[in-house]
Amino acid sequence: MTAIDLAVDADAGVTAPVDGVVVEVAPIQYRGSDHKITIRPHANPDVEISIIHIIDPLVVAGDQVRGGETLVAARPRQLGFESQVDRFTEAARGTASPHVHVQMRATEPAAA
């Protein structure tokens, strides 16, 4: 697995996990309407970092982002079903928490 689910505050904005350039912002379907933002890190352009389970993306392809600083989405999406993250946050806080899914994958080699 090259992904992690991060529990976040329901009202918090979602920041970029790395410094880089946004290569894609797209609506997706994951048990309802969702969005995916994909970033190519400056430090390692051979990978892409995707973030899903977000509402109202605030960036577009071509935008430069700074890890931990640039808001990329207005807030996380609360899933309409129990996720594995809920098992930990409900026990700890008494309520389910939304989470963002952050995934890393190798980029496709450029055509010669």
Backbone as a printed PyTorch tensor [residue, N CA C, xyz], in Angstrom:
tensor([[[  0.8440,  -1.1880,   0.0000],
         [  0.0000,   0.0000,   0.0000],
         [  0.8770,   1.2350,   0.0000]],

        [[  0.5000,   2.1980,  -0.7610],
         [  1.2190,   3.4680,  -0.7950],
         [  0.2710,   4.5980,  -0.4320]],

        [[ -0.6210,   4.3350,   0.5370],
         [ -1.6310,   5.3310,   0.8920],
         [ -1.8440,   5.3410,   2.3980]],

        [[ -2.4270,   6.4490,   2.8510],
         [ -2.7640,   6.5950,   4.2560],
         [ -4.0560,   7.3960,   4.3610]],

        [[ -4.8860,   7.0670,   5.3270],
         [ -6.0780,   7.8480,   5.6330],
         [ -5.7780,   8.6930,   6.8570]],

        [[ -6.0110,   9.9920,   6.7470],
         [ -5.7230,  10.9220,   7.8340],
         [ -7.0180,  11.5380,   8.3370]],

        [[ -7.3620,  11.2880,   9.6000],
         [ -8.5450,  11.9000,  10.1970],
         [ -8.3000,  13.3980,  10.3390]],

        [[ -9.3190,  14.1830,   9.9880],
         [ -9.1870,  15.6390,  10.0610],
         [-10.4660,  16.2380,  10.6270]],

        [[-10.3510,  17.4470,  11.1290],
         [-11.5050,  18.1740,  11.6530],
         [-12.4610,  18.4730,  10.4990]],

        [[-13.7490,  18.2740,  10.7390],
         [-14.7630,  18.4490,   9.6900],
         [-14.7860,  19.8630,   9.1160]],

        [[-14.3860,  20.8570,   9.8890],
         [-14.4230,  22.2440,   9.4270],
         [-13.0720,  22.7600,   8.9630]],

        [[-12.0600,  21.9160,   8.9880],
         [-10.7090,  22.3520,   8.6320],
         [-10.5250,  22.3760,   7.1250]],

        [[ -9.7430,  23.3320,   6.6600],
         [ -9.3210,  23.3150,   5.2680],
         [ -8.2720,  22.2280,   5.0930]],

        [[ -8.1310,  21.7400,   3.8750],
         [ -7.1640,  20.6880,   3.5730],
         [ -5.9680,  21.3370,   2.8970]],

        [[ -4.7700,  21.1280,   3.4550],
         [ -3.5580,  21.7180,   2.8870],
         [ -2.7900,  20.6950,   2.0580]],

        [[ -1.9580,  21.2090,   1.1800],
         [ -1.1090,  20.3510,   0.3470],
         [ -0.1570,  19.5680,   1.2510]],

        [[  0.0610,  18.2890,   0.9600],
         [  0.9860,  17.5010,   1.7760],
         [  2.4550,  17.7100,   1.4030]],

        [[  2.7140,  18.2650,   0.2160],
         [  4.0830,  18.4460,  -0.2820],
         [  4.1710,  19.7350,  -1.0900]],

        [[  5.4060,  20.2300,  -1.2850],
         [  5.6530,  21.3070,  -2.2410],
         [  5.5980,  20.6980,  -3.6280]],

        [[  4.9030,  21.3540,  -4.5570],
         [  4.8540,  20.8090,  -5.9070],
         [  3.9220,  21.5730,  -6.8060]],

        [[  3.5740,  20.9420,  -7.9230],
         [  2.6680,  21.5280,  -8.9020],
         [  1.4400,  20.6210,  -9.0200]],

        [[  0.2710,  21.2400,  -9.0500],
         [ -0.9750,  20.4940,  -9.2330],
         [ -1.0350,  20.0480, -10.6850]],

        [[ -1.2130,  18.7420, -10.8980],
         [ -1.2960,  18.2280, -12.2630],
         [ -2.7120,  17.8490, -12.6600]],

        [[ -3.6010,  17.6780, -11.6550],
         [ -4.9850,  17.3340, -11.9850],
         [ -5.8930,  17.6610, -10.8060]],

        [[ -7.0620,  18.1880, -11.1370],
         [ -8.1650,  18.3440, -10.1840],
         [ -9.3840,  17.7960, -10.9020]],

        [[ -9.9850,  16.7510, -10.3370],
         [-11.0730,  16.0950, -11.0640],
         [-12.1490,  15.5900, -10.1140]],

        [[-13.4130,  15.7070, -10.5600],
         [-14.4740,  15.0450,  -9.7960],
         [-14.3550,  13.5390, -10.0000]],

        [[-14.6460,  12.7840,  -8.9570],
         [-14.6610,  11.3270,  -9.0520],
         [-15.8880,  10.8200,  -8.3070]],

        [[-16.2220,   9.5850,  -8.5380],
         [-17.3090,   8.9500,  -7.8000],
         [-16.7070,   7.9170,  -6.8590]],

        [[-16.9110,   8.1160,  -5.5800],
         [-16.5280,   7.1350,  -4.5750],
         [-17.6580,   7.0790,  -3.5630]],

        [[-18.6070,   6.1950,  -3.8050],
         [-19.7970,   6.1090,  -2.9590],
         [-20.4220,   7.4880,  -2.7940]],

        [[-20.5510,   8.1800,  -3.9070],
         [-21.0940,   9.5320,  -3.9550],
         [-20.0930,  10.4670,  -4.6020]],

        [[-20.4520,  11.7340,  -4.6730],
         [-19.5820,  12.7330,  -5.3070],
         [-18.3590,  13.0010,  -4.4480]],

        [[-17.2260,  13.0330,  -5.0900],
         [-15.9500,  13.2510,  -4.4150],
         [-15.0570,  14.0310,  -5.3770]],

        [[-13.8770,  14.4050,  -4.9110],
         [-12.8910,  15.0580,  -5.7630],
         [-11.5180,  14.4680,  -5.4950]],

        [[-10.6640,  14.5810,  -6.5180],
         [ -9.2690,  14.1420,  -6.4010],
         [ -8.3770,  15.2770,  -6.8690]],

        [[ -7.3550,  15.5570,  -6.0760],
         [ -6.3150,  16.5180,  -6.4580],
         [ -5.0100,  15.7390,  -6.5350]],

        [[ -4.2930,  15.8970,  -7.6430],
         [ -3.0200,  15.2090,  -7.8150],
         [ -1.9090,  16.2400,  -7.9390]],

        [[ -0.8420,  16.0180,  -7.1690],
         [  0.2980,  16.9370,  -7.1000],
         [  1.5660,  16.1750,  -7.4620]],

        [[  2.4180,  16.7860,  -8.2770],
         [  3.7430,  16.2350,  -8.5620],
         [  4.7410,  16.9980,  -7.6860]],

        [[  5.3750,  16.3040,  -6.7360],
         [  6.3070,  16.9860,  -5.8230],
         [  7.5460,  17.5140,  -6.5440]],

        [[  7.9780,  18.7070,  -6.1420],
         [  9.2220,  19.2560,  -6.7020],
         [ 10.4050,  18.3570,  -6.3620]],

        [[ 10.4160,  17.7930,  -5.1550],
         [ 11.5510,  16.9960,  -4.6890],
         [ 11.6570,  15.6360,  -5.3740]],

        [[ 10.5530,  15.1540,  -5.9560],
         [ 10.5760,  13.8380,  -6.6150],
         [  9.5310,  13.8120,  -7.7210]],

        [[  9.8740,  14.3200,  -8.9120],
         [  8.9030,  14.3680, -10.0060],
         [  8.5630,  13.0040, -10.6050]],

        [[  9.1690,  11.9360, -10.0830],
         [  8.8570,  10.5910, -10.5620],
         [  7.6630,   9.9770,  -9.8450]],

        [[  7.0380,  10.7440,  -8.9220],
         [  5.8460,  10.2540,  -8.2270],
         [  4.7570,  11.3140,  -8.2830]],

        [[  3.5400,  10.8850,  -8.0280],
         [  2.4100,  11.7990,  -7.8840],
         [  1.7130,  11.4860,  -6.5720]],

        [[  1.2640,  12.5260,  -5.9020],
         [  0.5330,  12.4070,  -4.6480],
         [ -0.9030,  12.8260,  -4.9310]],

        [[ -1.8560,  11.9320,  -4.6540],
         [ -3.2770,  12.2470,  -4.8530],
         [ -3.9770,  12.3370,  -3.5070]],

        [[ -4.9150,  13.2690,  -3.4130],
         [ -5.7270,  13.4660,  -2.2150],
         [ -7.1770,  13.3090,  -2.6370]],

        [[ -7.9250,  12.4440,  -1.9310],
         [ -9.3590,  12.3140,  -2.2200],
         [-10.1610,  12.4510,  -0.9300]],

        [[-11.4710,  12.4790,  -1.0700],
         [-12.4490,  12.7270,   0.0010],
         [-12.3990,  14.1980,   0.4190]],

        [[-12.5160,  15.0710,  -0.5700],
         [-12.5000,  16.5080,  -0.3120],
         [-13.6900,  17.1840,  -0.9880]],

        [[-14.0350,  18.3480,  -0.4620],
         [-15.1300,  19.1500,  -1.0040],
         [-14.5680,  20.5140,  -1.3940]],

        [[-15.0480,  21.0360,  -2.4900],
         [-14.6820,  22.3760,  -2.9560],
         [-13.1740,  22.5680,  -3.1350]],

        [[-12.5900,  21.9490,  -4.1630],
         [-11.1670,  22.1820,  -4.4380],
         [-10.9000,  23.6690,  -4.6570]],

        [[ -9.7570,  24.1300,  -4.1710],
         [ -9.3880,  25.5410,  -4.2680],
         [ -8.2080,  25.7770,  -5.2060]],

        [[ -7.7560,  24.7280,  -5.8760],
         [ -6.6230,  24.8310,  -6.8010],
         [ -7.0350,  24.2950,  -8.1610]],

        [[ -6.2210,  24.6050,  -9.1620],
         [ -6.4180,  24.0850, -10.5170],
         [ -5.0810,  23.5630, -11.0280]],

        [[ -5.1330,  22.7460, -12.0730],
         [ -3.9080,  22.2280, -12.6750],
         [ -2.9920,  23.3900, -13.0390]],

        [[ -1.7190,  23.2340, -12.7130],
         [ -0.7240,  24.2680, -12.9780],
         [ -0.3750,  25.1010, -11.7570]],

        [[ -1.2330,  25.0940, -10.7320],
         [ -0.9420,  25.8560,  -9.5100],
         [  0.2570,  25.2670,  -8.7810]],

        [[  1.0860,  26.1430,  -8.2350],
         [  2.1900,  25.7460,  -7.3650],
         [  1.6580,  25.7080,  -5.9370]],

        [[  2.0150,  24.6710,  -5.1640],
         [  1.5440,  24.5490,  -3.7850],
         [  2.7240,  24.3330,  -2.8510]],

        [[  2.5320,  24.7310,  -1.5930],
         [  3.5470,  24.5210,  -0.5560],
         [  2.9740,  23.5860,   0.5010]],

        [[  3.7150,  22.5390,   0.7950],
         [  3.2830,  21.5560,   1.7730],
         [  3.0160,  22.1770,   3.1350]],

        [[  1.8500,  21.8730,   3.6960],
         [  1.4740,  22.3720,   5.0090],
         [  1.0010,  23.8060,   5.0250]],

        [[  1.0290,  24.4850,   3.8740],
         [  0.6470,  25.8950,   3.8190],
         [ -0.5080,  26.1710,   2.8590]],

        [[ -0.4090,  25.6820,   1.6350],
         [ -1.4050,  26.0000,   0.6110],
         [ -2.6940,  25.2200,   0.8430]],

        [[ -3.8080,  25.9490,   0.9930],
         [ -5.1070,  25.2800,   1.0740],
         [ -5.4560,  24.7530,  -0.3110]],

        [[ -5.7260,  23.4500,  -0.4000],
         [ -6.0840,  22.8570,  -1.6890],
         [ -7.5710,  22.5390,  -1.7750]],

        [[ -8.2500,  22.4590,  -0.6080],
         [ -9.6910,  22.1890,  -0.5860],
         [-10.2990,  22.8620,   0.6380]],

        [[-11.5570,  23.2660,   0.4910],
         [-12.2440,  23.9740,   1.5690],
         [-12.4170,  23.1100,   2.8120]],

        [[-12.6830,  21.8160,   2.5850],
         [-12.8630,  20.9230,   3.7400],
         [-12.8790,  19.4750,   3.2780]],

        [[-12.7330,  18.5620,   4.2380],
         [-12.8290,  17.1410,   3.9000],
         [-14.2850,  16.7350,   3.7270]],

        [[-14.4930,  15.6300,   3.0600],
         [-15.8390,  15.0980,   2.8600],
         [-16.1300,  14.0370,   3.9260]],

        [[-17.2380,  14.2010,   4.6220],
         [-17.6710,  13.1580,   5.5660],
         [-18.3210,  12.0470,   4.7620]],

        [[-17.7720,  10.8550,   4.8340],
         [-18.3150,   9.7380,   4.0850],
         [-19.6470,   9.3080,   4.6810]],

        [[-20.5230,   8.7910,   3.8520],
         [-21.8530,   8.3970,   4.2900],
         [-21.9270,   6.9820,   4.8180]],

        [[-20.8000,   6.4250,   5.2070],
         [-20.7360,   5.0700,   5.7380],
         [-19.5800,   5.0130,   6.7270]],

        [[-19.5540,   3.9810,   7.5540],
         [-18.4620,   3.8510,   8.5230],
         [-17.1790,   3.4680,   7.8080]],

        [[-16.1230,   4.1840,   8.1180],
         [-14.8060,   3.8430,   7.5730],
         [-13.9350,   3.3300,   8.7100]],

        [[-12.7850,   2.7820,   8.3550],
         [-11.8850,   2.2780,   9.3810],
         [-11.4120,   3.3970,  10.3020]],

        [[-11.3270,   4.6070,   9.8060],
         [-10.9100,   5.7460,  10.6220],
         [-11.9260,   6.0020,  11.7370]],

        [[-13.2100,   5.8200,  11.4390],
         [-14.2590,   6.0560,  12.4370],
         [-14.0880,   5.1630,  13.6650]],

        [[-13.5900,   3.9640,  13.4790],
         [-13.4160,   3.0580,  14.6110],
         [-12.4710,   3.6400,  15.6530]],

        [[-11.5310,   4.4560,  15.2260],
         [-10.5760,   5.0550,  16.1520],
         [-11.0450,   6.4120,  16.6480]],

        [[-11.5960,   7.2300,  15.7720],
         [-11.9950,   8.5710,  16.1940],
         [-13.2570,   8.5520,  17.0280]],

        [[-14.2070,   7.6750,  16.7090],
         [-15.4290,   7.6090,  17.5190],
         [-15.1020,   7.1680,  18.9330]],

        [[-14.2240,   6.1980,  19.0660],
         [-13.8560,   5.7080,  20.3950],
         [-13.1260,   6.7950,  21.1870]],

        [[-12.2850,   7.5520,  20.4910],
         [-11.4840,   8.5640,  21.1770],
         [-12.2590,   9.8520,  21.4440]],

        [[-13.1440,  10.2430,  20.5150],
         [-13.8160,  11.5400,  20.6310],
         [-15.3210,  11.4320,  20.7400]],

        [[-15.8540,  10.2500,  20.5710],
         [-17.2990,  10.0780,  20.6670],
         [-18.0520,  10.4290,  19.4030]],

        [[-17.3480,  10.7000,  18.3240],
         [-18.0020,  11.0480,  17.0700],
         [-17.1400,  10.6120,  15.8900]],

        [[-17.7780,  10.3600,  14.7670],
         [-17.0440,  10.0040,  13.5510],
         [-16.3320,  11.2380,  13.0100]],

        [[-15.2300,  11.0140,  12.3350],
         [-14.4700,  12.1110,  11.7310],
         [-14.3190,  11.8740,  10.2450]],

        [[-14.3600,  12.9450,   9.4680],
         [-14.0030,  12.7670,   8.0580],
         [-12.5050,  12.4820,   7.9710]],

        [[-12.1020,  11.9720,   6.8400],
         [-10.6690,  11.7750,   6.6210],
         [-10.3470,  12.0690,   5.1650]],

        [[ -9.0880,  12.3610,   4.9250],
         [ -8.6100,  12.4820,   3.5550],
         [ -7.7210,  11.2770,   3.2850]],

        [[ -7.8120,  10.7930,   2.0770],
         [ -7.0160,   9.6510,   1.6240],
         [ -5.8760,  10.2320,   0.7960]],

        [[ -4.6400,   9.9670,   1.2030],
         [ -3.4620,  10.4810,   0.5070],
         [ -2.7040,   9.2880,  -0.0510]],

        [[ -2.5000,   9.2980,  -1.3640],
         [ -1.8880,   8.1530,  -2.0360],
         [ -0.7260,   8.5990,  -2.9000]],

        [[  0.3360,   7.8020,  -2.9100],
         [  1.5050,   8.0720,  -3.7480],
         [  1.6240,   6.9660,  -4.7790]],

        [[  1.9530,   7.3590,  -6.0050],
         [  2.1980,   6.3530,  -7.0550],
         [  3.2640,   6.8790,  -8.0030]],

        [[  3.9580,   5.9680,  -8.6590],
         [  4.9640,   6.3460,  -9.6490],
         [  4.2720,   6.9380, -10.8660]],

        [[  4.8990,   7.9310, -11.4700],
         [  4.3620,   8.5150, -12.6900],
         [  4.6710,   7.6060, -13.8680]],

        [[  3.9000,   7.7730, -14.9150],
         [  4.1260,   7.0020, -16.1320],
         [  5.3650,   7.5690, -16.8340]],

        [[  6.2320,   6.6990, -17.3630],
         [  7.3970,   7.1990, -18.1100],
         [  6.9420,   8.0090, -19.3320]],

        [[  7.6650,   9.0480, -19.6390],
         [  7.3450,   9.8810, -20.7990],
         [  7.6080,   9.0860, -22.0790]],

        [[  6.7530,   9.2880, -23.0650],
         [  6.9220,   8.6210, -24.3620],
         [  8.1630,   9.1700, -25.0720]],

        [[  8.9360,   8.3010, -25.6850],
         [ 10.1700,   8.7350, -26.3580],
         [  9.8810,   9.2100, -27.7490]]])
